[in-house]
Amino acid sequence: MLIKLSGGTVYDPAHRVNGRVLDLYIQDGRIVDPPVSAKVDQEYDLRGKVVMAGAIDMHTHIGGGKVNLARMLLPEDHRSDPVPRIERLHSGCGHAVPSAWVTGYRYAEMGFTAAFEPAVLPINARQAHMEMADIPILDKGGYVMLGSDDFFLRLLQAGAEQKLINDYVAWTLNATQCIGVKVVNPGGISAFKFNQRALDLDEKHEFYGVTPRQVLTTLARAVYELGVPHPLHVHGCNLGVPGNVETTLKTIAAVEGLPIHLTHVQFHSYGAEGDFKFSSGAARLAEVINASHNITVDVGQILFGQTVTASGDSMHQHANARHAHPKKWVCMDIECEAGCGVVPFKYRDKNFVNALQWAIGLEIFLLIDNPWRVYLTTDHPNGAPFTSYPHLIRLLMDKSFRDEQLRRLHPEAQKMTTLASIKREYSLYEIAIMTRAGPAELIGLSDRGHLGAGAVADITVYTPQENKEEMFAKPAYVFKDGKLVVKDGQVVEVTWGTTHTVKPAYDPGIEKQLAEYFDRHLTLKLDNFPIRDEELYEDEKGSVTVHPCWGSHNR
Amino acid sequence: MRLSLHTAPEVPLETDCLCPDQLLGKSAKEIAKLLVFHGNQRAELGEFFHIQEGAQNGTVTVEGDLAKVKQVGAGMSDGKLRIVGNVGAHLGAEMRGGEIVVEGSAGDWVGREMRGGRITILGDAGHLVGSAVRGAAVGMTGGEIFILGSAKNEVGNGMRRGLIAIAGDSGDFTGVNLKAGTVVVLGNLGLRSGAGMVRGTILSTQPAELLPTFCYDTTYRPPIVRTLLLYLRRQGFTIEDVYINGPYRRFSGDAIELNKGEILLYAG
């Protein structure tokens, strides 16, 4: 069947198409070149509409242990937002941590067609994938968490060769069906278990004697040498600690030009100046990022209201637990691998720290010149639920709206930010880069995030409006794999996305060493650990898409 | 008004409409059309109940074995609901006022997060009487629950205010995480009573094994015990005079929390 999308104003940064009126053709779920003489079976008149590729959320906590812990911890979150069953849609609930089905519907209703879970623990990977298997419409993928696991730290302690580490990283990526590697508070989650309450970049882990710097550089090199497109996904040291911008800058210097992606940098861009010993480090960070070609970032913007923070960084969640609202939290130790902490949070605009966090996030967005290097995230649900993306887009695109919001903040926080003096407004083209083309290129999805021939027909059509929040909240049409799934902001058909993975090659010799380790220390036999492809498609909904390991674009 | 079950549900039936607030003032026809959930399917109340209009005296009587009927009287604020037979889980959940009397036994979660009113159960009750839902910190915040039989585990989990009285035994973790409020058990307490309690009172007329985080304070005759037990006697509980007059040993705990809770055990 040939579908024609005619007359839309297309924003396709991957092909430098900036608001040109173009016709698009879809056949068998992919975008095709204009056919010479084929009969068009269906035509959508998109005159006056804005056409972009489906949006990609490259960092959002939507599956796995901590998400479920957050759900169990917060019955009030379910009660405040029940979703009734209608026709072909499942019921569900949840504002900050929606149920799996509702997650899929709400993402699709905002024009998103792919989302990536950034904290898949190897031992929980099966559960994370099984849960994401119940998220409809979206394509999914995960970044596997390494760096605080005992096996890796032992290798590092013993001074293992890079080659062996690469094999271990590659084996883990294969076994867990993930598309990237993430490190969370490098070595720090493990250090927390040995009663260390902070671990700076060059501080030694008491037991293994290794430093976060070693963990970081070794993993960044492994990901680079394996040719995994997505560079090491780094949640750095000292999350949320005033003055941590120093650590973040040192982290950038530490990798010596290796490509890395710094995630939720808003939480890592704090100075320690001013009356409250808390200030913005955004300008310093943006300056360094503008000058280095190996660094990409996503922001992890906070927005005001009730949410919940779920992170593998048990060390800093332990420190943050005293700010919990409502007053309860969970801290967990997960075998020899890592830990996690879940702390509900309410960000308030009248609170100095929260208000400044909000401003710092926006400063980072606006001070980084190149939108290919900064991606739109709220670190869902840690900064705000993903449903607030349209609001965030309006803040970026509308200076007067931004100033109006700024004036509501804690007065001292207003004095501490340069936000009012920043005139920049994002264009639709730049929004298309940071939510589509950029993330697709970063993760290595060659046939997503653009509208060229051969691309998967994940397409979002918006009705232009002065109020960008309303525009991005309710697309006119969303196509997933060429099928119309959302019309006027409502799901009209439920489809199932694929799971994106990479499978770098490795020397199977590593398995002998791993088998001994598993027998001795873990609750699972090595044979039961890897997730087979069949497990991802045997429910007849899922599928696996393997992407080639030809290296990252920002090397 | 009188409703009687004519078709027993195969799977649990959720009927938060079975509550005087929603029934009184409506005709039998209107009531028969009220929405219920039979498992995950929508259904009408009339598919399961005969409805008989009667004098508008503010009382609704429901007859039949309602053991599979959940959420009866949930959110009720006024009037009287009389249930002749057993009833299922979540009876009087989040109830704000009025009175429920069950002439039979009730399932789990009786008076979950109740805010006011009174529930009387002539038979036994299940687990988690007057409790918070899982994940929530605060359970019942007002009202009274009287159980003339026994109750199972976690009576008053997270309770903040109000009174729960049980004529028979209670299960393990009675008054767990109690914030305040009073739990009276005239029979035996199960294990680990008052675990994690912050404030509040748990009273039993029988000896009990307590957690090591509870310390003995004193033996005394607090006037409040007499007042309380005489009040319960007037509500239909059978209480011997010795318990009303007798001395009680006071233990304070839970020491892992604020240590301001008390467990009173009869010391006769």
Interface residues (C-beta under 8 A of the other chain):
Chain A: M72 L73 L74 P75 E76 R85 P326 K327 K328
Chain B: N40 V133 R134 G135 A136 A137
